[in-house]
Amino acid sequence: MKINGYLVNNNLSPYIIAEIGVNHEGDMKLAKKLIEQAAEGGAHAAKFQSYKAGLIASKNSPAYWDKNKEPTDSQYKLFQKYDSFGPKEYIELAEHCKKIGIDFMSTPFDLDAVDFLAPLMPAFKIASADITNIPLIRKCASMGKPLIMSTGAATLPEIEFALMTAKAAGASDICLLHCVLNYPTPEENAQLGYIKTLSKVFPDVIIGYSDHVAPDETISALEASMLLGACVLEKHFTHDKSLPGNDHYHSMNKEDLALFVQKAKKYKTMIASNDKEIEKESSARLHARRSIVAAKDLSIGTVITENDLIAKRPAHGISPIHWDDIVGMKVVVDIKEDELIKWESLV
């Protein structure tokens, strides 16, 4: 699967999405600053959320987040705070992303948003909450672009049905993101082992991870998910993690992202491939391995027993892998104690 030319198939070179969402809070200047910081931190994409409160939630939709962090008591009221951006603003943000050199994305939450976002983005993203929203999945899948679907709170049959729907609507390049819909997600609830489960159950799609665990110094949840096989990584992104609001307190900032990218590069260097180049250890093979050495003076005609031998470094003589072959052979020249035994000294 390719996103704007980037080949997404290697967990050691993951495609990183900085999920700005609505952390810009309707401020265009701040939205552009966040794009710039995401690029500086090393993300491949800066992603927003395109919605209108009246199209995404009813007025009596209850909160499901930590109300100590975000006191708004309904989804409708929360969405209403941050739904001021429309097509004009997203076009401007997409142009800024292009100028900065980072992919633009925005998650559509209604069918109209799919239409105006399609020309602006290299891929579509379906939010976890819309894994059962068949009309939205169909429309996004029909746009001829890679499709990324988060799977928070979804059962395997629900995920399978969403995949079937997307494929039937024309999607061929699909990525599933493991996700847990806790804001924030306690470390013990991250369930990152599920990445392996998704890989086994759905081997024909790319698997990634969308993270809501509060970041530590190197965003360990992303590190672990990458090592478990996640090829696309998504995490909320902010300029200030201390700000009030639903998506600031579990977000990463530019510094967090940069540290993670640096660590990911180290993992790529250290893991490299599934093969092993023995020649890189040639010095150790030659000097740290052992040879068969005479444990005492051995005179001509001696039939060698195990007590006549000892294995010592370096590996400049006969390897002790031939120990059983040497025992029982006859000495044809005198061999001094601590001398490497040579094949030509034996019959």
C-alpha atoms as one frame of an Amber mdcrd trajectory, in Angstrom:
protein
   0.000   0.000   0.000   1.299   3.464  -0.893   0.263   6.778   0.625   1.379
   9.672  -1.550   4.274   7.549  -2.820   5.337   6.292   0.623   5.435   2.492
   0.669   3.600   1.325   3.770   4.606  -2.283   4.412   7.427  -2.196   6.953
   6.848  -1.817  10.676  10.454  -0.611  11.042   9.623   2.355   8.784   6.097
   3.151   9.981   3.923   5.829   8.421   3.318   8.306  11.262   0.112  10.342
  11.492   0.042  13.321  13.847  -3.647  13.533  14.752  -4.188  17.249  15.275
  -7.936  16.646  15.233  -9.497  19.811  16.588  -6.663  20.758  18.933  -6.452
  23.965  16.915  -9.811  24.901  18.537 -10.892  26.852  15.465  -7.760  29.001
  15.242  -6.307  28.868  11.701  -2.989  30.321  12.787  -2.639  27.640  15.449
  -3.716  24.911  13.016  -0.886  25.911  10.666   1.564  26.039  13.557   0.577
  22.494  14.514   1.159  21.330  10.931   4.632  22.866  11.035   5.427  21.267
  14.389   4.190  17.863  13.213   6.530  18.087  10.221   9.423  19.218  12.417
   8.803  16.280  14.757   9.009  13.792  11.890   5.396  12.879  11.096   4.437
  11.877   7.569   0.901  13.264   7.835  -0.931  15.974   9.754  -4.529  14.910
  10.242  -7.597  16.893  11.246 -11.264  16.010  11.869 -14.027  17.351   9.638
 -17.458  17.402  11.213 -20.500  19.460  12.097 -22.034  18.878  15.508 -25.548
  18.548  14.140 -24.500  15.784  11.729 -22.429  13.709  14.111 -24.335  13.662
  17.407 -27.795  14.154  18.772 -28.259  16.804  21.434 -28.644  14.193  24.173
 -25.476  12.211  23.315 -23.658  11.510  26.622 -19.970  12.076  27.323 -17.740
   8.977  27.422 -14.399  10.604  28.283 -12.686  11.527  31.554 -14.811  14.483
  32.727 -12.078  15.529  35.133 -10.033  16.414  32.055 -12.893  17.500  29.785
 -15.953  18.686  31.753 -18.327  19.026  28.759 -21.258  16.728  29.539 -22.415
  15.828  26.018 -20.802  14.935  22.725 -23.008  17.404  20.897 -21.811  20.310
  23.048 -18.181  19.274  22.672 -18.399  18.943  18.888 -20.197  22.270  18.712
 -17.163  23.979  20.278 -14.826  22.979  17.464 -16.848  22.590  14.261 -16.186
  26.034  12.780 -13.879  24.885   9.961 -15.460  24.138   6.584 -14.248  23.348
   3.036 -12.512  26.717   2.654 -10.433  26.223   5.791  -9.490  22.621   4.923
  -8.366  23.669   1.448  -6.145  26.286   3.077  -4.744  23.724   5.507  -4.102
  21.230   2.710  -2.194  23.899   0.792  -0.138  24.686   3.894   0.701  20.990
   4.321   1.881  20.855   0.727   4.041  23.920   1.276   5.559  22.432   4.436
   6.096  18.990   2.880   3.741  16.839   4.946   0.656  14.901   3.848  -2.720
  16.456   4.670  -5.515  14.273   6.015  -8.796  14.850   7.773 -11.240  12.267
   9.049 -14.686  12.826   7.520 -17.645  12.308   9.828 -20.403  12.848   7.259
 -20.908  12.179   3.544 -20.557  15.817   2.485 -17.128  15.955   4.109 -16.012
  12.977   1.994 -16.760  14.935  -1.176 -14.841  18.102  -0.371 -11.926  16.239
   1.242 -11.377  13.723  -1.583  -9.307  16.028  -3.835  -7.181  17.177  -0.889
  -5.989  13.903   0.618  -3.849  10.886  -0.361  -5.880   8.521   1.872  -9.118
   8.355   3.842  -9.456   7.581   7.542 -12.526   6.050   9.203 -12.766   6.731
  12.931 -13.345   3.863  15.360 -16.837   5.109  16.152 -17.767   4.736  12.464
 -16.618   1.131  11.995 -20.333   0.261  11.685 -21.274   3.347   9.623 -21.836
   1.508   6.358 -22.781   4.537   4.185 -19.650   6.417   5.266 -17.375   3.401
   4.729 -18.861   2.807   1.282 -18.400   6.388   0.189 -14.808   6.656   1.444
 -13.951   3.285  -0.102 -15.358   4.349  -3.469 -12.921   7.251  -3.795 -10.067
   5.109  -5.129  -7.672   5.980  -2.307  -6.067   3.937   0.484  -8.460   3.459
   3.381  -7.384   3.456   7.033  -9.928   2.219   9.575  -9.571   2.391  13.352
 -11.027  -0.549  15.256 -11.567   0.814  18.773 -14.405  -0.954  20.644 -15.044
  -3.210  17.617 -15.473  -6.979  17.652 -13.765  -9.161  15.064 -17.069  -9.793
  13.222 -17.705  -6.029  13.077 -14.213  -5.465  11.689 -14.690  -8.240   9.146
 -18.006  -6.755   8.006 -16.434  -3.304   7.647 -13.649  -4.822   5.546 -16.127
  -6.679   3.353 -18.099  -3.461   2.885 -14.999  -1.463   1.977 -13.739  -4.057
  -0.499 -17.155  -4.386  -2.141 -17.208  -0.590  -2.586 -13.853  -0.624  -4.365
 -11.164  -0.267  -1.696  -8.125  -2.401  -2.369  -5.457  -0.806  -0.158  -6.733
  -1.039   3.417  -5.118  -0.569   6.811  -6.689  -1.553  10.134  -5.550   0.325
  13.231  -5.749  -1.396  16.591  -7.236   1.145  18.980  -8.723   1.326  22.473
 -11.408   3.935  23.066 -10.337   5.041  26.527  -9.388   8.718  26.796  -6.724
   8.369  28.034  -5.993   4.638  27.756  -4.397   3.223  30.930  -1.255   1.254
  30.094  -2.866  -1.953  31.320  -5.728  -1.437  28.840  -3.548  -0.864  25.754
  -3.794  -4.559  24.752  -1.052  -4.191  22.149  -0.861  -7.946  21.672  -4.073
  -7.568  19.663  -1.931  -6.215  16.822  -0.692  -9.774  16.300  -4.265 -11.063
  16.397  -5.374  -8.632  13.704  -2.371  -9.639  11.583  -3.333 -13.310  11.800
  -7.065 -12.845  11.255  -6.700 -10.304   8.432  -3.420 -11.206   6.676  -4.336
  -9.415   3.441  -4.417  -5.890   4.936  -1.876  -3.592   6.593  -2.081  -3.426
  10.401  -1.305  -0.321  12.453  -2.084   1.307  15.779  -3.944   4.422  16.945
  -2.726   5.361  20.424  -4.508   7.051  23.322  -2.018   6.166  26.084  -0.558
   9.258  27.749   2.954   9.582  26.315   6.099   8.949  28.305   9.555  10.084
  27.192   9.712   8.020  24.008   6.014   7.097  23.648   6.502   3.475  24.694
   3.076   2.423  23.389   4.082   3.428  19.860   7.490   1.778  20.278   5.929
  -1.507  21.373   3.264  -1.414  18.658   5.929  -0.866  16.010   7.930  -3.839
  17.277   4.745  -5.935  17.232   4.242  -5.192  13.538   2.265  -1.938  13.283
   3.092  -0.242   9.962   0.910   2.860  10.453   1.031   4.790  13.719  -1.441
   7.492  14.719  -1.445   9.634  17.844  -3.122  12.868  18.886  -0.848  15.874
  18.554  -0.776  19.187  20.406   1.481  22.160  21.064   0.671  22.129  24.790
  -0.253  18.954  26.713  -1.271  20.958  29.786  -4.221  22.619  28.053  -7.752
  21.638  29.118  -9.815  19.728  26.616 -10.537  16.212  25.486  -7.538  15.666
  23.227  -4.655  17.620  24.755  -3.845  15.593  27.859  -3.151  12.296  26.066
  -1.490  13.867  23.010   2.149  13.950  22.023   3.906  17.206  21.234   6.727
  17.987  18.813   9.411  16.972  21.291   7.702  13.656  22.110   7.352  12.889
  18.431  10.969  13.731  17.631  12.224  11.461  20.434  10.043   8.630  19.194
  11.214   9.048  15.597  14.827   8.991  16.796  14.172   5.809  18.797  12.361
   4.189  15.871  15.409   4.795  13.674  17.571   3.036  16.283  15.239   0.041
  16.269  15.373  -0.089  12.473  19.161  -0.026  12.566  19.405  -2.686  15.275
  16.778  -5.056  13.902  17.698  -4.552  10.213  16.382  -7.837   8.786  15.580
 -11.483   9.524  18.954 -12.568   8.131  22.300 -12.607   9.903  25.596 -11.670
   8.263  28.153 -13.917  10.003  31.077 -12.112   8.375  30.361  -9.178  10.701
  31.461 -11.474  13.544  34.486 -12.935  11.733  36.988 -11.575  14.242  35.132
 -13.171  17.151  34.814 -16.471  15.272  38.569 -16.527  14.691  39.805 -15.347
  18.069  37.087 -16.082  20.673  36.251 -19.624  19.593  38.526 -22.519  20.543
  40.898 -25.023  18.972  41.963 -28.502  20.063  45.234 -28.169  22.017  47.570
 -30.738  23.543  46.944 -30.944  27.298  50.427 -32.523  27.774  53.479 -33.462
  25.723  52.467 -36.098  23.185  55.142 -38.316  21.620  55.107 -40.123  18.289
  52.889 -43.203  18.392  50.576 -41.937  21.138  46.947 -42.923  20.596  45.018
 -39.883  21.677  42.509 -40.041  24.537  40.268 -37.275  25.830  42.715 -36.682
  28.693  45.362 -35.710  26.131  43.293 -32.836  24.824  41.930 -29.462  25.911
  39.926 -26.822  24.016  41.484 -23.363  24.158  41.269 -20.045  22.350  41.961
 -18.907  19.618  40.258 -20.813  16.792  43.434 -20.977  14.685  43.610 -24.771
  14.663  41.224 -27.717  14.555  37.773 -26.805  15.880  36.554 -28.795  18.904
  33.565 -29.645  16.747  35.955 -32.431  15.554  36.711 -33.575  19.135  35.295
 -37.072  18.637  37.203 -37.436  15.354  40.555 -36.645  17.009  40.105 -39.040
  19.941  41.565 -42.420  18.887  43.899 -41.023  16.225  47.688 -41.638  16.404
  50.359 -38.966  16.766  52.964 -38.999  13.942  55.166 -36.101  15.169  55.985
 -34.965  18.678  53.486 -32.389  19.957  54.327 -30.166  22.917  51.913 -29.223
  25.705  49.705 -26.192  24.826  50.479 -26.619  21.117  47.656 -26.457  18.575
  47.053 -29.887  17.122  47.139 -30.041  13.326  45.582 -32.643  11.053  48.989
 -33.418   9.474  50.316 -34.411  12.920  47.800 -37.271  13.125  46.793 -40.457
  11.324
